[in-house]
Amino acid sequence: MLPSFPASEFELTYAGGKWDAGLVPPKEGGGWENYVKVAILECLANFFPAGPTDKGPVGLDLLVSGTVPPGAGLSVSAALSLI
């Protein structure tokens, strides 16, 4: 793990008919984890549009890894989409 890409933890919540993962705008300190949060939120909106049920979702431990070195000229979003 590189210091410039620290581990991230976040809670998923459902309120007011909408899933939330606590997205933080880049100007306010948000980083690479927003790409993962958006992907998870899209999945939840599609598969669990009415919110949590007794059939899921139950939790997730996720590891994002890659071999694109920092400064290689590839953005985080492009690097993640190569996976």
Buried (B, 14 or more C-beta within 10 A) or exposed (E): EEEEBEEEEBEBEBEEEEBBBEEBEEEEEBEBBBBBBEBBBEEBEEEBEEBBEEEEBEEEEEEBEEEBEEEEEBEBEEBBEEE
